[in-house]
Every structure is written in structure tokens, then in C-alpha cells.
Amino acid sequence: MHSNKREEIDTATAGDIIAIMGIDCASGDTYCSTAKACTLENIFVADAVIKMSINPISRDNADKLSKALQRFRKEDPTSA
């Protein structure tokens, strides 16, 4: 994947950085065959320094906020 063009490939090997279109994934996700599965160690998550409360104005805004927070939590496990 380049800034202005795309090159389709059939395979990727260890160390390759690729972009996948149309798959629900998040930063840091690892894909591999089940025959050679790998596990990653858990990361250390420090205690929160700042906490805040957000109150949506309407039900529609509450749904949007919920979706945004779920995506944020999936992308950044330290935000829980």
C-alpha cells in the first residue's frame, strides 16, 4: 500500500507490513495459520491518571458515543 497506489499480493511473510480491506480488524491484530499460531504477552496497563464523565444530550448521540467508545476500547486496551 502506497500513498497514491495499491498493489495486490497473494501472500505475506513474517515482517511484511500490509493493508487488508474489508475485514473488521484493529491496530495490533495478528493473523496467522492455526498450524503456526502465536500468542503475544499481555501489555502492562498503568492506573488511569485522568478520569472524566461524558453525558450525551440525546438518545441518538448516546448511540453514536457508545459506538465510538467501543471502537476506541478495541483499538487501545489501555483505555478501559
Buried (B, 14 or more C-beta within 10 A) or exposed (E): EEEEEEEEEEEEEEEEEEEEEEEEEEEEEEEEEEEEEEEEEEEEEEEEEEEEEEEEEEEEEEEEBEEEEEEEEBEEEEEE
